[in-house]
Amino acid sequence: MKVQNIKDIEKFFKVVDGCAGKVELVTGEGDRLNLKSKLSQYVSMANIFSNGEIPELEIIAYEPEDIGKLVNFMMEND
């Protein structure tokens, strides 16, 4: 799933941390980073986050309830 215009990075990672299964960020090179890892969170955001907002990311969540949590986050923060 593609997520766009994440303005509250801290809240986004709280949602990711609350997911039951694996949540991955797909990089432009096709690599997958485990977003539940704090190190991966810092590394991925250092590379992507530059002006206080993340325009678009490709995220893979494996559990249906986790997809629902991420979709709800995006709808509430639109």
C-alpha positions as CSV (number, residue, x, y, z in Angstrom):
1,M,0.0,0.0,0.0
2,K,1.2,3.5,-0.7
3,V,0.9,6.0,2.1
4,Q,1.1,9.7,1.5
5,N,1.7,13.0,3.2
6,I,2.6,11.7,6.7
7,K,2.9,14.9,8.8
8,D,3.0,13.3,12.3
9,I,5.9,10.9,12.1
10,E,5.8,10.1,15.8
11,K,2.1,9.1,15.6
12,F,2.8,7.0,12.4
13,F,5.5,5.0,14.2
14,K,3.2,4.5,17.2
15,V,0.6,2.9,14.8
16,V,3.4,0.8,13.3
17,D,4.6,-0.3,16.8
18,G,1.1,-1.3,17.6
19,C,0.8,-3.6,14.7
20,A,0.7,-7.3,15.5
21,G,2.7,-8.5,12.4
22,K,5.6,-7.3,10.3
23,V,5.4,-3.9,8.7
24,E,8.0,-3.1,6.0
25,L,9.0,-0.1,4.1
26,V,9.9,-0.7,0.4
27,T,12.8,1.5,-0.7
28,G,13.2,2.9,-4.2
29,E,15.8,0.1,-4.8
30,G,13.2,-2.6,-3.8
31,D,14.8,-3.4,-0.5
32,R,12.5,-4.0,2.4
33,L,13.1,-2.5,5.9
34,N,11.4,-3.7,9.0
35,L,9.6,-0.6,10.3
36,K,9.1,-2.2,13.7
37,S,12.8,-2.0,14.3
38,K,13.8,1.3,15.9
39,L,17.1,1.3,14.0
40,S,15.3,0.9,10.7
41,Q,12.9,3.6,11.6
42,Y,15.7,6.1,12.2
43,V,17.7,5.0,9.2
44,S,14.7,5.1,6.8
45,M,13.5,8.4,8.1
46,A,16.9,10.0,8.0
47,N,17.0,9.1,4.3
48,I,13.5,10.2,3.4
49,F,12.5,12.8,5.9
50,S,13.8,16.2,5.0
51,N,11.2,19.0,5.3
52,G,8.9,17.9,8.1
53,E,6.7,15.8,5.9
54,I,6.9,12.5,4.0
55,P,5.2,12.8,0.6
56,E,4.8,9.1,-0.2
57,L,6.0,5.7,1.0
58,E,5.3,2.1,0.0
59,I,4.4,0.0,3.0
60,I,3.7,-3.7,3.3
61,A,1.7,-5.0,6.2
62,Y,1.0,-8.7,6.4
63,E,-1.9,-8.9,8.9
64,P,-5.4,-7.7,7.8
65,E,-5.9,-5.9,11.2
66,D,-2.6,-4.1,10.7
67,I,-3.6,-2.9,7.3
68,G,-6.8,-1.5,8.9
69,K,-4.8,0.3,11.5
70,L,-2.6,1.9,8.8
71,V,-5.6,2.9,6.7
72,N,-7.4,4.4,9.7
73,F,-4.2,6.4,10.5
74,M,-4.1,7.8,6.9
75,M,-7.8,8.6,6.9
76,E,-7.7,10.4,10.3
77,N,-4.6,12.4,9.3
78,D,-5.6,13.5,5.9
